[in-house]
């Protein structure tokens, strides 16, 4: 990767393990690099343009056992058995004893998305030993010297495992939101202070006005051009951003929420009127278009948009286009669709995306945690993470769920 004077378009996912197509032609993990003086784009394994081999998941014997969770924990009072089974499966497969959360499909790398989600899951299941391990590793390994944000990726086995100090905004939001929830659960002023500092730097470094719209940058560097800015709507994690607003009040949040809603409303393309993974906002007038630097797809990034709308109890009408697309195929829907040509992936959505589809209202009514798919023994990291996120969203949408 190239350092700060380059594009580092950052998202971190894995294609469904059962897919038989060539390694992701696109996907949530595009690593784009472009030198300021040149137009060349370097596409790496995070977007699937380079081969990415799965690494075997290894158990983490030093992590806490069921007894460590505590009799007064959420696992004993709020979480269902199904949730606990999935959390323990995720913890054993993806969290190393030192607190590094691994992406098994992308050569065992880690990123702020995986670290932040691991923290969020640990806080949700009252697993403070796991939370502290993950947070300690994240601080020690990915901290940026000039602010409270984190470098976006860690490459194990590399001579320079953190080659790019640019951040990934979604990862920082997950980390800050997890810290905020942990501070409330475990009465920790230290967690609260860390969350507030990250929230302040999100507003200071990652919120900009573009074409009359207040937008959230995907990273501090690389996405603002002279005539447009690139945004990623799946980085708008509305439930966690709303909680950060309470912890770190600022009028910028309201502008960000208002204009984010408008972006989601109008950034609809193709037959199914779906948002692209990457979106351009014109600097001149705020006009929206699909970013030409990425495949014009609704895929591994944008699938999170309906999850966050549903989780934040948004307008059900905002979910209808997703429901229409996912429900149009008798068997499992395709993993992505090209919004220009209408061509689809030759492999289906993962179980993680299936969980989002059901939560959004596609298929049978979701009334119990058992109505969502479970994490299987060979589940790749990203699919497993989406399943757990959907479980947390369902619990918070229906707090009396049993």
C-alpha positions, 0 to 999 in steps of 0.5 A: 500500500501507499501511504497518506498521499494515495487512495486507500479505499477500505472495506473488509469483507469476504465472499461466501465460502461456497462461491465457486466463481473466481476470487472476487472480481469485486467485493467489500474489500477493495484496496485501491491505491493511486499516486497523486501524480498518476491515474493507475489504480492498484486493486488488492485482495480486499476488493478481490482483484488479487488472489486471497486464500482462506487461512484455517481458523484456530481455536483460542484456548486462552479466551474466556469460557462460558463460566467467565461470562458471569451470572449477571451478564447479558448472556444470562438475562437477555441473550437467547441460546441461539445468540450465545452459540453463534457468539462462542463460534465467532469467538473461537474461530476468529479471535486470537488469544492476543485479541487480534480478530482475523479475517480468515478469507483474506490471508488472516489479516485484521482490520479496524472493522474486524477489531471494532466488530469483535469489541461490539460483539464482546460488549453485547454478550458481556464478555469483558475479558474478550473485549479488553483483549481486542481493545488492548491489541487494537490500541497497541497495534493500530493507533495513529500518532496524530489523532484518536482514529486507527490505521485500517489494516494489519498484515500478519507476517509482513516486515511492516504489518501496518503499511498504511496509516490511513483509517477506515471510517466504518472501523472507527465507528464500530470501535467508538460505538463498542467503547461507548456501549462497554462504558455503560455496561461496565461503568468505565470512564476510560472507555467513555473517554476513548469513545468521545475522543474518537467521536470528536475526530470523526467529526473533525476529520471525516465530516465534510460539506460537498455540493451543499451536502454534509457527508461522511468520508470513507477515510481521512485521505484519498476520497476528496477530489477537485470536482467530486467526493467518493462516499460509501453509504454502508459506512453510515452506521446509524444506530452507533452514530446516534449513540455517539451523538449523545456522548459527544454532542455537536450540530454536525451530527444532525446535518450528517443524519439529515443528508445521509438519509437523503443520500440513501433515498436518492442514490438508487440505480438500475432496474432494482433501484439499489445503492452502489457500493461506492458513490460520487457526490458532485462538488458543484451541485451535489449530484449523485452518480456511481463512482467509476473507480469501482465496479458499479455494483450493489454488493459486499459493501452496500448490503449493510445499508438495509441492515442499518436502516432496519436496525435504526427502525427507519422507514420500512419503505426505504427497505422495499427495493432490497426486499424486491431484489432479494425476493425475486429469485426463487433460490438464494439471490445473487451475491451482487448485481451490476447496476449498469448492465443488470448482470449478477454474480454466479454465486449466491449471497452468504448466510450473513446477507441472508440474515440481513435480507430476512431482517429487512422483511424478505421472506418469512416474518422474523420473530425469533433469533432462530429465524435468522441463519446460524454460523456454521463451522466453515463460515467465513469471517464477514458472513459470520459478522453479518449474522451476529450484527443482525442478531444484535439488531433484532434484539434491539428492534424487539427488546422483548424477544425470547 
